[in-house]
Amino acid sequence: MNDKQLVALQAAKYVKSGMLVGLGTGSTANYFIEELARLQRDEGLKITTVASSTISALSAQSLHLPIVALEHISSIDLYVDGADEITPDMTLLKGRGSDLVKEKLLAKAARQFIAVADESKLVNHIGQNFLIPIEVIPFAWQLTKKSLEGVGGQGALRPNPAKDGFWVTSHGSYVLDMKFDESIDAKTLNDLISNTPGVIEHGIFYGLTNAVFIAENGVVNERWA
């Protein structure tokens, strides 16, 4: 069993019958979804799920997990998802897959949000290893980019996989991938980007995480806020 699978199974231990559970997106989240399906099949777990992406929704459906649409919920019991970066104060960087809006909606709506990852995702500051994804209104992207450059941001629109156009999110937005000075703390950067006109959402998850589960060499370390 690899570390990603191990940490996903640890998070699944916090799922109880009767819960509405948010499903993350990515390789670690896939192990979590598969474990929920096993618990439903083998141990009679009775839950309902809501997905952070079309990919996760299709995975849940294929495994016969009951699923509801995001527009039908106002809160959830538990959300489990991976992260691209995790700082010592449990700020996360997410959204390289660009499902920023859904992921942050579920993180905010959850009574408990558990981030799951292996030790390679631990960083000293947000943006250490990856650019910060910022979802923007298409017609406003140049004005938004200019505003972000005014506070020290550097970057460009994310290209599509074919490199012949721009990346478009599932609901039609563009994504700016930007770097900021590492001296800007996560809260300040979170507020700066959030308050920039034209920004729909961004990948800094500040103050949303209840716990971080980190797997390293076959051992899971739970960190609770």
C-alpha positions as CSV (number, residue, x, y, z in Angstrom):
1,M,0.0,0.0,0.0
2,N,1.5,3.4,-1.0
3,D,1.4,6.5,1.2
4,K,-1.4,8.1,-0.8
5,Q,-3.6,5.1,-0.3
6,L,-2.7,4.8,3.3
7,V,-3.6,8.4,4.2
8,A,-6.9,8.2,2.2
9,L,-7.9,5.1,4.2
10,Q,-7.1,6.9,7.4
11,A,-9.4,9.8,6.5
12,A,-12.1,7.3,5.6
13,K,-12.2,6.1,9.2
14,Y,-13.8,9.5,10.1
15,V,-16.8,8.8,7.8
16,K,-19.9,7.6,9.7
17,S,-23.3,6.4,8.4
18,G,-25.7,9.2,7.8
19,M,-23.1,11.7,6.7
20,L,-23.1,13.9,3.6
21,V,-19.5,13.6,2.4
22,G,-17.6,15.9,0.0
23,L,-15.4,14.1,-2.5
24,G,-12.1,15.7,-3.5
25,T,-10.3,15.4,-6.8
26,G,-7.0,13.7,-7.7
27,S,-5.0,10.6,-7.1
28,T,-5.3,10.6,-3.2
29,A,-9.0,11.5,-3.3
30,N,-9.6,8.6,-5.7
31,Y,-8.3,6.2,-3.1
32,F,-10.7,7.8,-0.6
33,I,-13.7,7.4,-3.0
34,E,-12.8,3.7,-3.6
35,E,-12.6,3.1,0.2
36,L,-16.0,4.6,0.7
37,A,-17.4,2.3,-2.0
38,R,-15.8,-0.7,-0.2
39,L,-17.2,0.4,3.2
40,Q,-20.6,0.8,1.6
41,R,-20.4,-2.6,-0.1
42,D,-18.8,-4.7,2.7
43,E,-19.7,-3.0,5.9
44,G,-23.1,-1.4,5.2
45,L,-22.0,2.2,5.4
46,K,-24.8,4.5,4.4
47,I,-23.8,7.9,3.2
48,T,-24.5,10.5,0.5
49,T,-21.8,12.2,-1.4
50,V,-21.2,15.5,-3.3
51,A,-18.3,15.9,-5.7
52,S,-15.9,18.7,-6.3
53,S,-15.5,17.9,-10.0
54,T,-17.1,16.0,-12.9
55,I,-14.2,13.5,-12.7
56,S,-15.0,12.7,-9.0
57,A,-18.7,12.6,-9.7
58,L,-18.2,10.0,-12.5
59,S,-15.9,8.0,-10.2
60,A,-18.5,7.9,-7.4
61,Q,-21.3,7.0,-9.8
62,S,-19.3,4.2,-11.3
63,L,-18.8,2.8,-7.8
64,H,-22.5,3.1,-7.0
65,L,-22.1,5.8,-4.3
66,P,-25.2,7.9,-3.8
67,I,-24.5,11.4,-5.1
68,V,-26.3,14.8,-5.0
69,A,-25.6,17.9,-7.0
70,L,-23.8,20.9,-5.4
71,E,-26.8,23.2,-5.9
72,H,-28.9,21.0,-3.7
73,I,-26.8,21.4,-0.5
74,S,-26.2,24.1,2.0
75,S,-23.7,22.3,4.3
76,I,-21.8,19.0,4.5
77,D,-20.5,16.9,7.3
78,L,-17.0,16.1,6.0
79,Y,-14.9,17.0,3.1
80,V,-11.7,15.1,2.2
81,D,-9.4,16.3,-0.5
82,G,-5.7,16.5,-1.4
83,A,-3.5,19.6,-1.7
84,D,-0.6,20.8,-3.9
85,E,1.1,22.5,-1.0
86,I,0.6,22.6,2.8
87,T,2.2,25.1,5.1
88,P,2.9,24.7,8.8
89,D,-0.2,26.7,9.7
90,M,-2.3,24.3,7.5
91,T,-2.9,26.8,4.7
92,L,-3.3,24.9,1.5
93,L,-2.6,25.6,-2.2
94,K,-5.1,23.8,-4.4
95,G,-6.5,24.1,-7.9
96,R,-3.9,22.9,-10.3
97,G,-6.8,21.0,-11.8
98,S,-8.7,24.3,-11.8
99,D,-11.9,23.2,-10.0
100,L,-11.3,26.1,-7.6
101,V,-14.9,27.2,-7.0
102,K,-16.4,23.9,-6.2
103,E,-13.4,22.8,-4.0
104,K,-13.5,26.0,-2.0
105,L,-17.3,25.9,-1.7
106,L,-17.1,22.4,-0.2
107,A,-14.2,23.3,2.1
108,K,-16.2,26.3,3.4
109,A,-19.5,24.3,3.7
110,A,-17.9,21.4,5.6
111,R,-18.2,20.9,9.4
112,Q,-14.8,19.2,9.1
113,F,-12.3,19.5,6.2
114,I,-9.5,17.0,6.2
115,A,-6.6,17.6,3.8
116,V,-4.7,14.4,2.9
117,A,-1.3,14.2,1.3
118,D,2.2,12.7,1.4
119,E,5.2,14.5,2.9
120,S,6.2,15.9,-0.5
121,K,3.4,18.4,-0.3
122,L,4.8,20.1,2.9
123,V,6.3,23.6,2.2
124,N,7.4,26.6,4.2
125,H,5.3,29.1,2.4
126,I,2.4,29.2,-0.2
127,G,3.7,29.3,-3.7
128,Q,7.0,27.6,-2.9
129,N,6.7,24.9,-5.5
130,F,3.8,25.9,-7.7
131,L,2.3,29.0,-9.2
132,I,-0.9,30.2,-7.6
133,P,-4.0,29.5,-9.7
134,I,-6.4,32.4,-10.0
135,E,-9.7,31.8,-11.7
136,V,-10.8,35.0,-13.5
137,I,-13.7,36.3,-15.6
138,P,-12.7,35.9,-19.2
139,F,-13.6,39.4,-20.4
140,A,-11.7,40.9,-17.4
141,W,-8.6,38.9,-17.4
142,Q,-6.2,41.6,-18.7
143,L,-7.5,44.2,-16.1
144,T,-7.3,41.6,-13.4
145,K,-3.8,40.6,-14.4
146,K,-2.8,44.3,-14.3
147,S,-4.2,44.7,-10.8
148,L,-2.4,41.6,-9.6
149,E,0.8,42.8,-11.1
150,G,0.3,46.0,-9.2
151,V,0.8,44.0,-5.9
152,G,3.8,42.2,-7.2
153,G,2.3,39.3,-9.1
154,Q,4.0,37.8,-12.1
155,G,2.4,35.2,-14.5
156,A,0.1,34.5,-17.4
157,L,-3.0,32.8,-18.5
158,R,-2.7,29.0,-18.3
159,P,-2.6,27.5,-21.8
160,N,-4.8,24.6,-22.8
161,P,-3.2,21.1,-23.2
162,A,-2.8,21.6,-26.9
163,K,-1.0,24.9,-26.4
164,D,-3.3,26.5,-29.0
165,G,-5.5,28.5,-26.7
166,F,-6.3,29.2,-23.1
167,W,-7.4,26.8,-20.3
168,V,-11.1,27.0,-19.7
169,T,-12.6,25.8,-16.4
170,S,-15.8,23.7,-16.2
171,H,-17.9,26.8,-16.0
172,G,-16.1,28.9,-18.6
173,S,-13.5,30.9,-16.8
174,Y,-9.8,31.5,-17.5
175,V,-7.0,30.7,-15.0
176,L,-4.1,33.0,-14.3
177,D,-1.1,31.1,-12.9
178,M,0.9,33.7,-10.9
179,K,3.9,34.0,-8.5
180,F,4.1,36.5,-5.6
181,D,7.0,37.5,-3.4
182,E,7.5,34.9,-0.6
183,S,7.6,37.6,2.0
184,I,3.8,38.1,1.7
185,D,2.2,36.0,4.3
186,A,-0.7,33.7,3.4
187,K,-3.5,35.7,5.0
188,T,-2.3,38.9,3.3
189,L,-2.0,37.2,-0.1
190,N,-5.4,35.5,0.3
191,D,-7.0,38.9,1.0
192,L,-5.1,40.7,-1.7
193,I,-6.2,38.2,-4.4
194,S,-9.8,37.9,-3.1
195,N,-10.3,41.6,-3.2
196,T,-9.1,42.0,-6.7
197,P,-11.9,42.8,-9.2
198,G,-12.4,40.1,-11.8
199,V,-11.2,37.3,-9.6
200,I,-13.7,34.5,-9.2
201,E,-11.7,32.3,-6.9
202,H,-8.1,31.3,-6.2
203,G,-6.1,28.4,-4.9
204,I,-5.1,29.6,-1.5
205,F,-7.2,27.8,1.2
206,Y,-6.6,29.9,4.3
207,G,-8.3,29.2,7.6
208,L,-10.5,26.4,6.1
209,T,-8.6,23.3,7.2
210,N,-9.6,21.4,10.4
211,A,-6.9,18.7,10.0
212,V,-4.0,17.6,7.8
213,F,-3.2,14.0,7.4
214,I,0.4,13.4,6.2
215,A,1.7,10.0,5.2
216,E,5.4,9.3,5.2
217,N,7.1,6.0,4.8
218,G,4.0,4.0,5.7
219,V,3.0,6.1,8.8
220,V,0.2,8.7,8.9
221,N,0.6,11.8,11.1
222,E,-2.7,13.6,12.0
223,R,-2.5,17.3,12.7
224,W,-5.6,18.9,14.0
225,A,-6.2,22.7,14.3
